[in-house]
Amino acid sequence: VATPLQRFTSKTHVVDAAQIKAFARQFDPQPFHLDDDAAEDSLFSGLVASGWHTAAITMRLLVEGGLPLAGGVVGAGGELSWPRPTRPGDVLQVESEVLEIMLSFPKIISGHIGDAIQPGLEWRQWRQIVGLLDVRARLSVMPSA
Amino acid sequence: VATPLQRFTSKTHVVDAAQIKAFARQFDPQPFHLDDDAAEDSLFSGLVASGWHTAAITMRLLVEGGLPLAGGVVGAGGELSWPRPTRPGDVLQVESEVLEIMLSFPKIISGHIGDAIQPGLEWRQWRQIVGLLDVRARLSVMPSA
């Protein structure tokens, strides 16, 4: 891991059951994302958000100031994982860190993004990771001429 | 790469500008996903879908028969990339391939998922990849006792 170039912390977003079900109806219609009773009987023992919903909320938090890149946040790809599911009541916040700037063309930055849950006030005690993303993103630069 | 265990092909989904803008308003409010004129002046030279929208549509296609796993499609993580953006009019279809079944606990399958664009009837000629995902997913098995 290279020396961090810059770190950013996003605003927070509170996830609730209605958001989880609405996203699931549109993009991930599986019982553990759609229905409380069915979710209780699933391997998750309760309603959980689609991992793609967690990722989409992450993007919203990045775009709204969590990763202030002049030309926008344009990802090329990366490594993604969901160590724990997002549940109703979870408060998501994204911490990102620019790890490397590659002087290729187009300019690419490599970064690390973590989603954190903060349930309640003692969030430091309960802080748990629901998503991890190592990304390559396009970095816009001003033309030199 | 291991010998493919099984391959699946999903239904298709036609992406249009209204879907692209609706997803963007909720999760990725950047000009090249929201506004035709601003998108023309962007590095994409036209409206493009958020990469997370492409991923979410992929999940929908997988859940609706594109990856028929008995216990549902429950991803743990993977490597994701977007070689090209999804544009209005693109027809998405997901081809997936189970690469490996790891006999760990919980049971995990490793698979490769590709999104293909099929513009028009001559889709084989124009077939282009808009998303690639190498995933680890939980595989449900019946208890042996």
Interface residues (C-beta under 8 A of the other chain):
Chain A: F23 Q26 F27 D28 P29 Q30 P31 F32 S42 L43 S50 G51 W52 A55 A56 I57 M59 R60 V63 E64 G71 G72 V73 V74 G75 A76 G77 G78 E79 L80 S81 W82 L132 R138 S140
Chain B: F23 Q26 F27 D28 P29 Q30 P31 F32 S42 L43 S50 G51 W52 A55 A56 I57 M59 R60 V63 E64 G71 G72 V73 V74 G75 A76 G77 G78 E79 L80 S81 W82 L132 R138 S140
